[in-house]
Amino acid sequence: LLIHSSTWRTLTCSTTSCPLTGDHTYTWYKNEQVVTEKTSTCSVLPNAKDSYTCAVKGLEDLSSPAVYGPRNTSVSVSPSGEIVESSSVTLTCSSDANTPVDKYTWYKKNGGGYQSMTGPQHVFNQIQSSDSGEYYCEAQNEMGTDRSTTINMDVKPTVAHAGEEYSSVIYCTVNKPRTRKT
């Protein structure tokens, strides 16, 4: 299946492994249900939750791979475990889509506003406590957009920073030795 851009998408069904001669009718499917039987093209208004396939009428058992928008979009953090200032942390956005995702956008919830970053990965080379917050990503292709759930990233401060002074109070208790009565 090929996709041509515009608000409505034109899907084109073609075969490359076994050339067909003459005119053929194509069966178009939306979510595994027959939508229409017509020419090799079909116009659709994409919805990320829908999938489309096609087949030559009479050869329906040889249908095309499904074309669909991003699904099951998720965020992973590497390395896993506690995140400490000055370490390197990578957020990765993953999504199941066919055609491939062509745009990833990252968001950090920031006091009601959002900070946007792009790409399937967002790398913090020297993460800071100010990077703590809630993050999510969106994956987009020609067929739609899907959003991940939000993850909370809590960056722990390091024990000491250069130039900062720390003071400690240590309490000691002295036990007086017992004397024996003889």
Number of C-alpha atoms within 10 A of each C-alpha: 18 12 17 12 10 9 11 12 18 18 21 15 21 18 11 6 6 7 7 11 6 4 8 13 14 23 23 27 18 17 13 13 10 13 14 14 16 14 15 19 18 20 12 14 12 18 14 17 14 17 19 22 21 30 22 23 16 11 10 13 9 11 17 17 13 18 22 25 25 28 20 13 19 20 21 14 17 12 12 9 7 9 22 18 19 16 14 15 19 16 20 19 23 21 23 16 25 17 18 17 21 12 14 22 18 24 17 21 15 13 7 6 9 12 10 13 14 13 15 20 19 16 14 14 11 12 20 19 16 10 16 17 16 15 22 23 29 24 29 22 19 24 27 19 20 22 21 19 14 16 16 12 16 17 19 15 15 13 8 9 9 5 6 6 7 8 5 5 5 5 5 6 5 5 6 6 6 6 6 5 4 3
